[in-house]
Amino acid sequence: MSNKIRSIIVGTGKFVPNRVVKNSDFLDHTFFEKDGSPQLRKNIDAINKFQSITDIEERRYSEDKYVTSDLAYFAAKEALETAGISGEELDYIIIAHNFGDVKAGQNRTDMVPTLASRVKFKLGIENPDCVAYDLPFGCPGWLQGMIQADYFIKSGDAKKVMVIGAETLSRVIDPHDKDSMIYADGAGATILAASDGSAGIISHKAQSHTLNQAWFLQMGCSSNTEYAVKNDLFLKMDGRKVYEYALTHVPLVMKATLEKAGLTPDKVKKVLVHQANGKMDDAILKRFFKLYDVDNPPSTVMPMTIAKLGNSSVATVPTLLDMILKNEMEGHALETGDVAIFVSVGAGMNINALVYQF
């Protein structure tokens, strides 16, 4: 691999669904505890507690007529327009997702052909040397795609790679599980290109912890035993264990990635973290800076979208990046020379981080 080649971001795009689902829309839901018993507290109390923990006020769900590959296509098309290039120039299309195309009301995954092939088809790309493949890696999937794209580019195998994160989590959640209020739909796309300048990806690192942590997120039956007779599987999470895992391991991976880049926290302009849970992300940031004996992180270092967009899994970080670069996040900007850390954590359990200079 050539150390002279850098992978730079030349285009971004996103698709944020128009359908807004507020916390109050869950007032008529019947929530059950993990043991299958109905919850004792009133819904309004459960919702208020949920918002105080996660910071989520509302989220976006896809229109029924769209599936995940549609959302990915919309984001990809915008990224190509932003980059000012043709899809025929792409050497790879990598799509990170976890559930494929799930049609509204069906709760069944559809992954053949791959979503990447579907997006390539929708874009009308003829070039057979544009390789399209999918990447299931939990919520860190988009960032892992960026890491893989960086390897392709630095090896000289590719000059332009599109990485997309897209998901319709609203189709795989249990309406009787309070955790279902966390999840949302969306898509974000990024195009990386080879460059010999100083900007671009500087370092990255990933980890997978599976010995005791593999099943913190998994598919399972509904919390409502009567509803479960359908034999459908839903996304289930042990929230407490995920929280403790993230606070223990994510700051260390961030630190290792920053040290690999030869940088210190005072050089970091932004931390673009997976929008999983507002309070958890705040705690991750504080623990990261505490590793450098900094008690109070800069107030503007970590932009957040989760309050309005919820947790759209692989789409959260690329969506956030696109919003910042297109001046859609008030009080947040990234300019030439700025350094940012991208970081994510999710099912697997997987963690990754990447240091990028603009």
MARLORO-169980 format. One line per 3 residues: their letters; for each residue x, y, z of C-alpha. Coordinates in pm, 1 decimal, padded with zeros to 6 digits, always signed. Last residue first. Example, Ala and Ser with C-alpha at 12.3 -4.5 7.8 and 13.67 -1.06 7.14 Angstrom:
BEGIN
sa = +01367.0,-00106.0,+00714.0 ~ +01230.0,-00450.0,+00780.0 $
This chain:
BEGIN
fqy = -01083.9,+01805.9,+00618.3 ~ -00877.4,+01574.4,+00839.0 ~ -01033.7,+01241.9,+00935.3 $
vla = -00980.8,+01010.9,+01230.6 ~ -01181.6,+00687.9,+01228.5 ~ -01344.6,+00481.4,+01503.4 $
nin = -01498.7,+00136.9,+01525.7 ~ -01688.2,-00072.7,+01774.8 ~ -01870.2,-00404.7,+01734.3 $
mga = -02077.7,-00621.6,+01964.5 ~ -02200.5,-00778.2,+01740.3 ~ -02468.4,-00516.7,+01752.8 $
gvs = -02351.8,-00160.3,+01794.2 ~ -02086.8,+00105.3,+01844.9 ~ -01980.7,+00400.1,+01631.5 $
vfi = -01709.5,+00664.3,+01606.4 ~ -01605.5,+00934.7,+01360.0 ~ -01330.9,+01161.1,+01494.1 $
avd = -01288.0,+01499.8,+01330.3 ~ -00991.1,+01717.5,+01238.0 ~ -01027.1,+02063.1,+01083.4 $
gte = -00769.9,+02165.8,+00820.9 ~ -01024.6,+02299.1,+00572.5 ~ -01352.7,+02370.8,+00748.1 $
lah = -01614.8,+02173.4,+00936.9 ~ -01916.6,+02357.5,+01069.7 ~ -02157.8,+02345.2,+01364.1 $
gem = -02356.1,+02625.7,+01525.3 ~ -02671.6,+02551.8,+01331.3 ~ -02659.8,+02211.6,+01165.5 $
enk = -02786.4,+02237.6,+00806.0 ~ -02468.0,+02399.5,+00672.1 ~ -02427.3,+02144.7,+00389.7 $
lim = -02113.2,+01991.9,+00540.6 ~ -02283.2,+01965.7,+00878.7 ~ -02598.5,+01800.1,+00743.2 $
dll = -02398.0,+01555.6,+00531.9 ~ -02191.3,+01450.2,+00831.6 ~ -02501.2,+01396.2,+01046.2 $
tpv = -02658.6,+01177.8,+00777.8 ~ -02333.1,+00982.8,+00740.5 ~ -02324.7,+00929.2,+01120.6 $
tav = -02688.7,+00827.4,+01175.3 ~ -02747.4,+00604.2,+00871.7 ~ -02595.2,+00282.1,+01007.8 $
ssn = -02851.6,+00275.5,+01291.4 ~ -03139.4,+00518.4,+01235.4 ~ -03151.7,+00621.3,+01602.3 $
glk = -03390.9,+00912.5,+01647.8 ~ -03420.4,+01200.0,+01398.5 ~ -03539.9,+01491.1,+01615.5 $
ait = -03361.8,+01440.0,+01947.5 ~ -03099.9,+01215.3,+01784.0 ~ -02941.3,+01489.5,+01576.4 $
mpm = -02637.8,+01568.7,+01792.6 ~ -02321.5,+01769.2,+01732.8 ~ -02027.1,+01669.5,+01957.0 $
vts = -01748.5,+01929.3,+01993.4 ~ -01971.4,+02227.1,+02067.2 ~ -01950.6,+02227.3,+02447.0 $
ppn = -01577.9,+02154.1,+02455.2 ~ -01520.4,+01851.8,+02684.3 ~ -01509.7,+01924.0,+03060.4 $
dvd = -01291.5,+01712.8,+03287.9 ~ -00983.7,+01679.1,+03066.0 ~ -00736.6,+01434.3,+03221.8 $
ylk = -00657.1,+01280.2,+02879.8 ~ -00858.3,+00964.6,+02952.3 ~ -01118.4,+01205.6,+03091.5 $
ffr = -01170.9,+01330.0,+02736.1 ~ -01290.1,+00986.2,+02629.0 ~ -01496.3,+00936.3,+02945.2 $
kli = -01678.1,+01263.8,+02886.2 ~ -01750.8,+01177.0,+02523.4 ~ -01882.0,+00831.0,+02609.7 $
add = -02106.7,+00978.2,+02883.2 ~ -02258.7,+01227.8,+02641.8 ~ -02315.4,+00947.6,+02389.2 $
mkg = -02492.4,+00739.6,+02654.2 ~ -02715.2,+01032.2,+02753.0 ~ -02819.9,+01095.4,+02395.3 $
naq = -02875.7,+00735.4,+02293.9 ~ -02766.3,+00580.8,+01965.5 ~ -02664.2,+00872.7,+01747.0 $
hvl = -02337.3,+00718.9,+01627.4 ~ -02067.9,+00973.0,+01715.9 ~ -01928.8,+01254.3,+01505.1 $
vkk = -01669.7,+01408.5,+01736.0 ~ -01576.2,+01751.5,+01608.9 ~ -01281.9,+01995.5,+01612.5 $
vkd = -01019.6,+01752.7,+01743.2 ~ -00670.5,+01904.2,+01779.0 ~ -00714.2,+01955.1,+02155.5 $
ptl = -00784.3,+01582.3,+02180.7 ~ -00424.7,+01483.4,+02088.1 ~ -00288.4,+01360.2,+01756.1 $
gak = -00036.7,+01104.4,+01627.0 ~ -00297.3,+00939.7,+01404.3 ~ -00248.4,+00608.1,+01584.8 $
elt = -00290.9,+00803.4,+01909.1 ~ -00632.3,+00923.2,+01784.7 ~ -00734.7,+00569.7,+01695.8 $
akm = -00621.3,+00430.2,+02030.7 ~ -00807.7,+00706.3,+02214.5 ~ -01130.8,+00642.7,+02024.2 $
vlp = -01097.4,+00268.5,+02088.4 ~ -01053.8,+00338.2,+02460.7 ~ -01354.2,+00572.3,+02469.8 $
vht = -01570.2,+00298.7,+02307.8 ~ -01481.3,+00015.8,+02548.2 ~ -01617.7,+00077.5,+02897.5 $
lay = -01887.7,+00332.4,+02822.6 ~ -02016.2,+00125.2,+02530.6 ~ -02026.9,-00198.4,+02728.5 $
eyv = -02211.6,-00037.5,+03019.5 ~ -02475.7,+00109.0,+02788.1 ~ -02512.5,-00212.9,+02588.2 $
krg = -02553.8,-00408.3,+02912.8 ~ -02825.1,-00173.6,+03037.3 ~ -03008.6,-00172.2,+02704.9 $
dmk = -03037.8,-00546.9,+02663.3 ~ -03178.4,-00513.3,+02313.9 ~ -03442.1,-00680.9,+02098.5 $
lfl = -03502.2,-00640.2,+01724.5 ~ -03812.8,-00838.0,+01634.6 ~ -03884.4,-01190.8,+01515.8 $
dnk = -04222.1,-01299.8,+01383.9 ~ -04359.3,-01630.0,+01506.6 ~ -04713.6,-01493.1,+01474.4 $
vay = -04782.9,-01639.4,+01818.4 ~ -04575.3,-01356.3,+01964.7 ~ -04869.3,-01116.1,+01986.1 $
etn = -05018.9,-01327.4,+02264.3 ~ -04683.7,-01340.2,+02445.1 ~ -04644.1,-00961.6,+02427.8 $
ssc = -04269.2,-00903.4,+02462.6 ~ -04248.3,-01000.1,+02097.8 ~ -04016.3,-01280.2,+01993.3 $
gmq = -03643.8,-01234.8,+01944.1 ~ -03370.8,-01095.8,+01718.4 ~ -03049.2,-00994.8,+01887.2 $
lfw = -02866.9,-00712.0,+02060.6 ~ -02662.1,-00789.2,+02373.2 ~ -02609.6,-01133.2,+02217.3 $
aqn = -02243.1,-01111.4,+02118.3 ~ -02126.3,-00962.3,+02449.6 ~ -01970.6,-01242.6,+02654.3 $
lth = -01720.8,-01388.7,+02406.8 ~ -01821.8,-01157.2,+02121.1 ~ -01625.3,-00832.3,+02143.2 $
sqa = -01541.7,-00700.9,+01795.9 ~ -01294.3,-00415.0,+01752.1 ~ -01218.9,-00153.4,+01486.9 $
khs = -00946.7,+00105.4,+01431.7 ~ -00889.0,+00397.4,+01197.4 ~ -00623.4,+00645.5,+01093.5 $
iig = -00556.5,+00951.2,+00878.5 ~ -00854.1,+00957.9,+00642.4 ~ -00839.9,+01264.6,+00420.7 $
asg = -00656.7,+01594.1,+00382.9 ~ -00281.2,+01621.8,+00332.1 ~ -00289.4,+01588.0,-00046.0 $
dsa = -00215.9,+01289.0,-00271.1 ~ -00584.1,+01207.9,-00326.0 ~ -00795.0,+00899.0,-00394.0 $
ali = -01172.8,+00940.7,-00371.2 ~ -01436.5,+00868.5,-00108.2 ~ -01807.1,+00914.5,-00174.2 $
tag = -02045.4,+00928.6,+00121.7 ~ -02407.3,+00822.6,+00158.4 ~ -02666.9,+00853.9,+00435.0 $
agd = -02998.8,+00675.0,+00476.6 ~ -03298.2,+00690.8,+00708.4 ~ -03534.9,+00507.6,+00940.8 $
ayi = -03583.3,+00529.3,+01317.8 ~ -03534.7,+00338.4,+01642.1 ~ -03545.7,+00449.5,+02001.7 $
msd = -03920.6,+00414.4,+02057.4 ~ -03895.0,+00039.1,+01999.0 ~ -03704.6,+00012.8,+02328.1 $
kdh = -04039.5,+00035.5,+02506.7 ~ -04130.9,-00308.9,+02366.0 ~ -04492.8,-00381.1,+02269.6 $
pdi = -04458.0,-00235.0,+01918.7 ~ -04167.9,-00478.2,+01858.1 ~ -03931.3,-00330.9,+01602.5 $
vrs = -03837.8,-00476.2,+01262.9 ~ -04018.0,-00243.4,+01017.4 ~ -03936.5,+00081.4,+01202.3 $
lte = -03570.1,-00014.8,+01164.5 ~ -03572.8,+00091.0,+00801.6 ~ -03199.8,+00112.5,+00736.5 $
agi = -02939.1,+00271.9,+00512.9 ~ -02566.0,+00338.5,+00540.8 ~ -02395.7,+00403.6,+00208.7 $
vmv = -02029.5,+00397.2,+00105.4 ~ -01936.6,+00506.9,-00247.5 ~ -01582.6,+00435.5,-00362.7 $
kka = -01363.6,+00625.9,-00608.0 ~ -01001.6,+00555.9,-00703.0 ~ -00986.8,+00183.5,-00638.7 $
dgs = -00732.5,-00098.6,-00633.8 ~ -00443.7,+00139.0,-00558.3 ~ -00390.2,-00022.0,-00219.0 $
kif = -00470.2,+00309.8,-00051.3 ~ -00807.4,+00323.6,-00226.1 ~ -00919.1,-00028.8,-00142.2 $
yda = -00798.3,+00006.7,+00216.6 ~ -00984.6,+00334.8,+00257.6 ~ -01299.7,+00175.0,+00118.5 $
qim = -01275.6,-00094.3,+00386.2 ~ -01253.3,+00168.7,+00659.3 ~ -01543.3,+00364.0,+00509.3 $
gql = -01748.4,+00043.8,+00498.6 ~ -01666.8,-00009.3,+00865.8 ~ -01803.5,+00340.4,+00929.3 $
wgp = -02125.6,+00251.2,+00748.8 ~ -02157.7,-00076.4,+00940.4 ~ -02103.3,+00063.1,+01292.9 $
cgf = -02477.1,+00010.9,+01367.8 ~ -02448.0,-00365.0,+01324.6 ~ -02185.5,-00499.9,+01087.3 $
pld = -02383.7,-00619.3,+00784.4 ~ -02189.8,-00506.6,+00473.9 ~ -02340.8,-00538.2,+00128.2 $
yav = -02168.5,-00555.5,-00209.4 ~ -02144.3,-00373.8,-00541.8 ~ -01830.7,-00389.5,-00759.0 $
cdp = -01804.8,-00119.0,-01026.0 ~ -01590.9,-00308.3,-01276.6 ~ -01910.8,-00411.2,-01457.6 $
nei = -01970.7,-00044.8,-01559.9 ~ -02340.0,-00017.0,-01655.9 ~ -02461.2,+00208.6,-01374.2 $
glk = -02833.3,+00285.4,-01405.8 ~ -02856.0,+00438.7,-01058.6 ~ -03144.6,+00204.8,-00977.2 $
fkv = -02933.2,-00092.7,-01086.9 ~ -02639.6,+00014.5,-00868.9 ~ -02885.6,+00059.0,-00584.5 $
rsa = -03024.8,-00291.5,-00633.1 ~ -02676.0,-00440.1,-00655.5 ~ -02585.5,-00266.5,-00328.7 $
ltp = -02904.2,-00398.8,-00171.7 ~ -02785.2,-00748.9,-00250.9 ~ -03000.1,-00960.1,-00480.5 $
vmd = -03125.5,-01123.9,-00270.4 ~ -03147.8,-00951.4,+00068.9 ~ -03520.8,-00953.0,+00150.3 $
trn = -03605.2,-00950.6,+00521.0 ~ -03952.4,-01023.9,+00654.9 ~ -04149.9,-00809.0,+00902.2 $
qga = -04441.2,-00787.3,+00655.3 ~ -04632.5,-00470.7,+00743.7 ~ -04419.1,-00238.2,+00534.8 $
kvd = -04173.8,-00424.9,+00313.9 ~ -03835.2,-00510.1,+00460.8 ~ -03547.2,-00460.0,+00219.0 $
gfn = -03231.4,-00581.4,+00390.6 ~ -03217.6,-00621.8,+00766.6 ~ -02871.5,-00518.8,+00880.6 $
hai = -02749.6,-00238.6,+00657.1 ~ -02417.2,-00113.5,+00520.5 ~ -02403.3,-00060.9,+00146.6 $
iiy = -02070.5,-00063.9,-00035.1 ~ -02057.6,+00058.0,-00394.3 ~ -01713.6,+00006.6,-00545.6 $
dle = -01508.2,+00132.7,-00840.3 ~ -01728.8,+00434.9,-00904.7 ~ -01670.8,+00636.1,-01221.1 $
egs = -01985.0,+00501.2,-01391.4 ~ -02187.0,+00663.5,-01113.6 ~ -02104.4,+00995.4,-01274.7 $
iga = -01935.4,+01277.0,-01084.6 ~ -02026.2,+01618.7,-00948.8 ~ -01949.2,+01517.6,-00591.0 $
tel = -02271.2,+01675.4,-00462.6 ~ -02469.6,+01518.9,-00748.1 ~ -02316.1,+01177.8,-00679.5 $
aek = -02399.7,+01215.5,-00309.0 ~ -02758.3,+01313.9,-00391.9 ~ -02806.0,+01001.7,-00603.9 $
aaf = -02658.4,+00784.7,-00329.3 ~ -02893.8,+00926.5,-00063.2 ~ -03200.2,+00860.1,-00280.4 $
yal = -03069.2,+00513.6,-00371.3 ~ -03014.4,+00421.5,-00007.1 ~ -03369.2,+00522.3,+00078.5 $
dst = -03495.8,+00306.8,-00207.7 ~ -03271.1,+00018.1,-00097.6 ~ -03428.9,+00034.3,+00249.0 $
vyk = -03786.2,+00001.1,+00124.8 ~ -04029.3,+00271.1,+00009.1 ~ -04407.8,+00261.7,-00047.6 $
des = -04479.9,+00253.1,+00326.4 ~ -04329.1,+00597.9,+00380.4 ~ -04017.6,+00576.5,+00593.1 $
yrr = -04024.0,+00659.0,+00962.0 ~ -03858.6,+00960.2,+01124.4 ~ -03808.2,+01014.6,+01497.7 $
eei = -03938.3,+01234.3,+01776.4 ~ -03843.3,+01369.2,+02119.0 ~ -03535.4,+01152.6,+02176.2 $
dti = -03303.2,+01275.3,+02454.8 ~ -03232.0,+00906.5,+02538.8 ~ -03266.5,+00894.7,+02918.2 $
sqf = -03502.5,+01189.1,+02979.3 ~ -03704.5,+01091.0,+02671.7 ~ -03756.4,+00734.5,+02794.9 $
kni = -03856.1,+00854.4,+03142.1 ~ -04120.4,+01081.6,+02987.4 ~ -04241.4,+00796.9,+02767.0 $
adi = -04270.7,+00552.4,+03056.6 ~ -04458.7,+00808.5,+03267.4 ~ -04696.1,+00889.5,+02981.1 $
nkr = -04751.9,+00519.0,+02925.7 ~ -04873.6,+00466.7,+03280.2 ~ -04664.0,+00248.2,+03506.2 $
lqp = -04740.7,-00118.4,+03569.7 ~ -04595.2,-00267.4,+03253.7 ~ -04775.8,-00571.9,+03120.2 $
sgd = -04599.4,-00901.6,+03199.2 ~ -04396.3,-01078.1,+02929.9 ~ -04076.3,-01119.4,+03131.4 $
kef = -03913.2,-00835.6,+02936.5 ~ -04184.8,-00594.7,+03049.3 ~ -04477.5,-00523.3,+02823.3 $
fth = -04588.2,-00201.7,+02655.1 ~ -04938.9,-00147.3,+02526.9 ~ -04920.4,+00137.2,+02276.1 $
dlf = -05180.3,+00416.0,+02280.6 ~ -04938.8,+00677.5,+02414.7 ~ -04680.1,+00590.0,+02149.9 $
dsn = -04776.4,+00877.9,+01920.0 ~ -04692.8,+01115.6,+02206.3 ~ -04325.1,+01039.1,+02148.8 $
kvv = -04353.9,+01194.6,+01803.7 ~ -04340.7,+01013.2,+01471.3 ~ -04251.1,+01239.2,+01177.6 $
rnp = -04299.0,+01098.0,+00826.5 ~ -04083.1,+01300.1,+00586.4 ~ -03804.1,+01045.0,+00563.3 $
vfk = -03444.8,+01175.7,+00587.3 ~ -03243.7,+01077.2,+00282.8 ~ -02879.1,+01171.6,+00276.3 $
gtg = -02594.8,+01274.7,+00049.5 ~ -02221.5,+01330.3,+00060.7 ~ -01948.4,+01399.2,-00193.6 $
vii = -01572.2,+01435.2,-00225.9 ~ -01459.2,+01279.7,+00102.1 ~ -01086.3,+01212.4,+00084.3 $
sri = -00893.4,+00884.9,+00094.2 ~ -00521.5,+00958.6,+00114.8 ~ -00244.7,+00812.8,-00102.1 $
kns = +00115.9,+00881.4,-00004.2 ~ +00144.1,+00584.3,+00228.6 ~ +00112.8,+00353.9,-00069.6 $
m = +00000.0,+00000.0,+00000.0 $
